[in-house]
Amino acid sequence: MKGTDQLPKSIRKAIRYIKQDAPEQKLLEIQGLVNKSIEERMAKSEVGCK
């Protein structure tokens, strides 16, 4: 992925973990958490803009 240098260190570490070490079961758990967090954040942004 281009531009990972511009992301926070914690995100870069998480991406590295996902690519290299995470077992499949953890991948599904991580995916759910990330998707839910993004959706919640986007919902807050939409409410704040109206």
C-alpha positions in Angstrom: 0.0 0.0 0.0 1.3 3.4 -0.9 1.6 6.0 1.7 1.9 3.8 4.8 4.8 6.1 5.9 2.2 8.8 6.5 0.1 6.6 8.8 0.5 6.4 12.5 3.1 3.9 13.8 0.4 1.9 15.5 -1.5 1.4 12.2 1.7 0.4 10.4 2.4 -2.2 13.1 -1.2 -3.5 12.9 -0.9 -3.8 9.1 2.4 -5.7 9.5 0.8 -8.0 12.0 -2.2 -8.7 9.7 0.1 -9.4 6.8 2.6 -11.6 8.6 1.5 -13.2 11.8 -2.2 -13.0 12.4 -4.1 -16.4 12.4 -7.2 -16.6 10.2 -9.6 -16.5 13.1 -8.0 -13.3 14.4 -8.2 -11.8 10.9 -12.0 -12.1 11.0 -12.1 -10.5 14.4 -9.8 -7.7 13.4 -11.8 -7.1 10.3 -15.0 -6.8 12.2 -13.5 -4.4 14.8 -12.0 -2.2 12.1 -15.1 -2.1 10.0 -17.3 -1.3 13.0 -15.0 1.5 14.2 -14.9 3.1 10.8 -18.7 2.9 10.4 -19.2 4.5 13.8 -16.7 7.3 13.0 -18.3 8.0 9.7 -21.7 8.1 11.3 -20.5 10.7 13.8 -19.0 12.8 11.0 -22.2 12.7 9.1 -24.2 13.8 12.2 -21.7 16.6 12.9 -22.0 17.9 9.4 -25.7 18.3 9.3 
